[in-house]
């Protein structure tokens, strides 16, 4: 386990708040980061489905000025990499078969990391059907795994662990109609001991609590905060703990 991941795990279990720099101004992101730290959030993620490194860097820098929480980049492509973060989730979309998101984006990222030695967390990214076509499915052109076949998600997680991934991220996709099913989370948790992040479609404290009880180390929310406001951070952070 890398040093940055080991440090992150000392904050588990907990809530991660995902900030979309395309929909959040630097000032609003800073205010959210300060509120998240005060309300017991474990970490912040920043990422979007579309490329705009200038905006991402500005929002990330504003977050770092406002909060001491770990800030992880959740990139949609190598073009979104910025140095103003504590670590990059180096995502390999192992649930898909599109080589662009299995290895090509990683190769394209090499020049960035040669210039900016930002720590990486090699992550087996597994997209699970959330009841609607989400941005990540549309952009990556990959089909999600079925939500009623936990054993398939578990097999993908095991394969990720066997090829050396350091973490697993189960995602129903931003704005999913439903979150990753607890049965899928439990199956993956039983199959691997890697740090497990779960996100997508989580709208209520009860859903966050269900994901945590099923075995998630970190529960990731984004749209729930965008729609409900920063006042929801405390209740969701408490549910994740």
Backbone torsions as a table, in degrees:
resi	resn	phi	psi	omega
1	UNK	NA	132.0	-179.7
2	UNK	-68.0	159.0	-179.3
3	UNK	-58.8	-43.0	-176.9
4	UNK	-67.1	-37.0	178.6
5	UNK	-71.7	-38.8	177.3
6	UNK	-61.3	-41.2	177.9
7	UNK	-65.4	-39.6	178.4
8	UNK	-63.1	-38.9	-177.0
9	UNK	-68.3	-19.7	175.3
10	UNK	-68.2	-14.3	-179.8
11	UNK	-97.8	-0.6	179.7
12	UNK	-83.5	152.5	-5.6
13	UNK	-78.7	158.2	179.9
14	UNK	-177.3	-179.5	-178.7
15	UNK	-98.8	137.8	169.1
16	UNK	-112.7	131.8	177.9
17	UNK	-102.3	124.2	-179.9
18	UNK	-93.8	123.2	179.6
19	UNK	-103.9	125.8	176.1
20	UNK	-94.3	110.6	-175.9
21	UNK	-67.5	-16.9	177.2
22	UNK	-75.5	-22.0	-176.6
23	UNK	-117.5	8.8	-177.0
24	UNK	-134.4	127.5	176.6
25	UNK	-75.6	158.5	176.1
26	UNK	-55.7	-40.4	-179.5
27	UNK	-64.8	-44.9	179.1
28	UNK	-66.4	-37.4	178.1
29	UNK	-64.6	-39.1	177.8
30	UNK	-63.7	-42.9	178.9
31	UNK	-63.9	-41.0	178.2
32	UNK	-64.2	-41.5	-179.5
33	UNK	-62.8	-43.0	179.1
34	UNK	-64.3	-42.3	178.5
35	UNK	-64.7	-42.0	-179.4
36	UNK	-61.5	-41.6	179.3
37	UNK	-64.4	-42.2	-179.7
38	UNK	-67.2	-29.8	-174.9
39	UNK	-95.2	8.2	172.0
40	UNK	88.3	23.3	175.3
41	UNK	-70.5	146.2	-176.5
42	UNK	-81.5	-38.4	-176.7
43	UNK	-163.3	165.7	176.3
44	UNK	-117.7	143.4	173.0
45	UNK	-116.4	149.7	175.2
46	UNK	-132.9	132.0	-179.7
47	UNK	177.9	161.5	179.8
48	UNK	-149.0	164.6	179.9
49	UNK	-83.0	-10.4	-176.1
50	UNK	-122.7	157.8	-171.8
51	UNK	-87.0	125.2	171.6
52	UNK	-164.7	81.2	-174.2
53	UNK	-67.5	-30.3	-179.9
54	UNK	-61.7	-48.4	-179.9
55	UNK	-67.3	-40.8	179.8
56	UNK	-61.8	-44.3	179.4
57	UNK	-63.0	-40.7	179.1
58	UNK	-63.4	-45.8	-178.4
59	UNK	-68.1	-40.6	178.8
60	UNK	-62.4	-42.5	179.9
61	UNK	-63.8	-38.9	178.8
62	UNK	-65.0	-39.7	177.9
63	UNK	-63.1	-44.4	-178.3
64	UNK	-65.0	-32.5	177.5
65	UNK	-71.4	-27.8	-172.6
66	UNK	-94.5	-17.4	-170.7
67	UNK	-148.8	151.3	174.8
68	UNK	-96.7	5.5	178.8
69	UNK	-64.7	147.1	173.1
70	UNK	-58.6	137.1	179.5
71	UNK	-119.4	117.3	-178.3
72	UNK	-110.8	134.5	175.7
73	UNK	-83.9	131.6	-179.7
74	UNK	-115.3	77.6	-167.4
75	UNK	-81.0	147.0	173.7
76	UNK	-89.2	-16.9	178.9
77	UNK	-165.2	170.7	178.0
78	UNK	-63.6	-27.0	-179.0
79	UNK	-67.7	-14.7	-177.9
80	UNK	-94.7	2.2	-177.2
81	UNK	-69.5	132.9	176.5
82	UNK	-135.9	152.4	-177.1
83	UNK	-85.3	-7.6	-172.9
84	UNK	-83.7	41.9	-179.5
85	UNK	-135.9	166.5	179.8
86	UNK	-84.4	-28.2	179.0
87	UNK	-164.4	161.6	177.2
88	UNK	-114.4	129.1	168.8
89	UNK	-74.3	106.5	-176.4
90	UNK	-86.0	88.3	-167.4
91	UNK	-84.7	129.6	168.4
92	UNK	-115.3	118.4	-174.4
93	UNK	-77.7	77.8	-172.3
94	UNK	-71.7	-15.8	177.6
95	UNK	-78.8	-14.8	-179.8
96	UNK	-104.1	177.3	179.6
97	UNK	-127.0	18.7	177.1
98	UNK	-85.9	113.8	-175.4
99	UNK	-61.8	-20.9	179.4
100	UNK	-60.1	-37.7	-176.0
101	UNK	-102.5	1.2	172.2
102	UNK	-91.8	-37.6	-176.6
103	UNK	-149.6	-30.5	-172.6
104	UNK	-61.9	-44.4	179.8
105	UNK	-64.8	-31.1	178.6
106	UNK	-66.6	-41.6	177.3
107	UNK	-64.5	-41.7	179.0
108	UNK	-64.7	-22.2	-178.8
109	UNK	-80.0	-15.3	-174.2
110	UNK	-56.3	-46.5	179.2
111	UNK	-58.9	-36.2	177.7
112	UNK	-62.3	-47.7	-175.8
113	UNK	-71.9	-24.9	173.1
114	UNK	-66.9	-32.6	-179.7
115	UNK	-88.3	-33.2	-176.7
116	UNK	-127.2	102.1	-177.1
117	UNK	-76.4	60.3	177.7
118	UNK	-78.0	134.1	177.9
119	UNK	-60.5	148.4	177.5
120	UNK	-119.6	149.6	172.8
121	UNK	-118.1	103.5	-179.4
122	UNK	-65.8	120.2	-168.1
123	UNK	-128.6	126.0	172.7
124	UNK	-78.8	107.6	-176.0
125	UNK	-95.1	121.2	-174.2
126	UNK	-122.4	114.9	179.7
127	UNK	-90.6	126.0	-178.5
128	UNK	-116.6	140.7	-177.8
129	UNK	-55.1	123.7	179.0
130	UNK	-112.2	16.9	173.8
131	UNK	91.8	-3.0	177.1
132	UNK	-159.4	162.5	176.7
133	UNK	-76.2	118.9	-179.1
134	UNK	-102.0	173.0	-177.1
135	UNK	-60.5	-41.1	-177.1
136	UNK	-65.4	-35.4	177.0
137	UNK	-68.3	-43.4	-178.9
138	UNK	-66.1	-43.1	-177.0
139	UNK	-72.5	-43.1	-175.9
140	UNK	-82.2	-13.6	-178.2
141	UNK	55.0	44.7	176.4
142	UNK	-127.2	143.8	178.2
143	UNK	-83.4	137.9	175.5
144	UNK	-72.0	158.7	174.9
145	UNK	-73.3	150.7	179.6
146	UNK	-65.1	139.8	-177.5
147	UNK	-77.6	-14.6	-178.3
148	UNK	-102.8	16.3	177.8
149	UNK	-128.7	72.6	-176.6
150	UNK	-55.2	-32.3	-177.0
151	UNK	-65.0	-26.8	179.3
152	UNK	-72.6	-44.1	176.4
153	UNK	-61.7	-41.1	-179.8
154	UNK	-62.9	-40.7	179.2
155	UNK	-63.7	-39.2	177.0
156	UNK	-64.7	-38.9	178.3
157	UNK	-65.5	-41.8	178.4
158	UNK	-63.3	-43.0	178.1
159	UNK	-60.6	-41.4	177.1
160	UNK	-60.7	-42.6	178.1
161	UNK	-64.4	-39.1	-177.3
162	UNK	-68.0	-28.9	178.4
163	UNK	-94.1	7.2	168.9
164	UNK	103.7	9.9	176.9
165	UNK	-64.5	148.5	-176.1
166	UNK	-98.0	-14.9	-178.0
167	UNK	-153.8	165.3	176.7
168	UNK	-126.0	137.4	177.5
169	UNK	-125.1	112.0	174.1
170	UNK	-92.9	126.2	-174.3
171	UNK	-137.1	130.0	171.5
172	UNK	-87.9	-8.8	-179.9
173	UNK	96.5	146.1	-179.9
174	UNK	-60.5	129.6	178.4
175	UNK	77.0	16.9	178.4
176	UNK	-59.3	149.9	179.3
177	UNK	-68.7	-29.2	178.4
178	UNK	-144.6	151.9	-179.9
179	UNK	-79.0	173.5	173.7
180	UNK	-58.5	130.8	-176.3
181	UNK	-65.0	140.5	176.7
182	UNK	-53.8	-34.5	179.1
183	UNK	-62.4	-36.2	178.3
184	UNK	-68.7	-43.7	179.1
185	UNK	-60.9	-45.7	-179.6
186	UNK	-61.4	-41.8	-179.0
187	UNK	-63.3	-42.4	178.7
188	UNK	-68.0	-41.2	179.4
189	UNK	-61.5	-39.1	178.3
190	UNK	-69.6	-28.9	-172.9
191	UNK	-83.7	-31.0	-176.7
192	UNK	-136.2	155.1	177.2
193	UNK	-103.0	3.5	-179.3
194	UNK	-64.5	152.4	171.5
195	UNK	-52.8	135.8	-172.9
196	UNK	-122.5	119.7	174.4
197	UNK	-106.3	141.8	-179.8
198	UNK	-134.3	129.3	179.9
199	UNK	-148.7	177.4	176.5
200	UNK	94.3	117.9	173.1
201	UNK	76.4	7.2	-179.6
202	UNK	-83.9	114.7	-172.6
203	UNK	-113.8	-24.2	-173.1
204	UNK	-124.7	161.8	176.2
205	UNK	-62.4	-35.5	179.5
206	UNK	-63.9	-40.8	179.0
207	UNK	-67.5	-39.5	176.5
208	UNK	-62.0	-44.5	179.9
209	UNK	-63.4	-39.6	178.6
210	UNK	-62.5	-42.4	179.7
211	UNK	-64.8	-41.6	179.3
212	UNK	-64.4	-47.0	-178.8
213	UNK	-65.1	-28.1	179.1
214	UNK	-74.9	-14.3	174.7
215	UNK	130.7	1.0	178.4
216	UNK	-67.4	134.2	172.4
217	UNK	-78.2	-38.7	178.0
218	UNK	-132.8	133.2	176.8
219	UNK	-106.9	128.6	-173.5
220	UNK	-107.4	127.5	176.1
221	UNK	-127.4	148.0	178.1
222	UNK	-141.8	-64.0	-178.2
223	UNK	-61.6	-33.1	-179.7
224	UNK	-61.5	-35.0	178.2
225	UNK	-78.4	-40.4	179.4
226	UNK	-59.4	-40.5	-176.4
227	UNK	-84.8	-36.4	-175.1
228	UNK	-95.1	-12.3	179.5
229	UNK	88.7	166.2	-176.0
230	UNK	-65.4	-16.6	177.5
231	UNK	-63.4	-16.4	179.9
232	UNK	-85.0	-11.3	-173.5
233	UNK	-59.5	-46.2	-174.7
234	UNK	-62.0	-45.3	-178.1
235	UNK	-66.9	-37.9	179.8
236	UNK	-72.4	-37.0	176.7
237	UNK	-64.6	-40.1	178.1
238	UNK	-65.2	-39.6	179.1
239	UNK	-64.4	-36.6	-179.3
240	UNK	-72.3	-21.7	178.3
241	UNK	-87.3	NA	NA
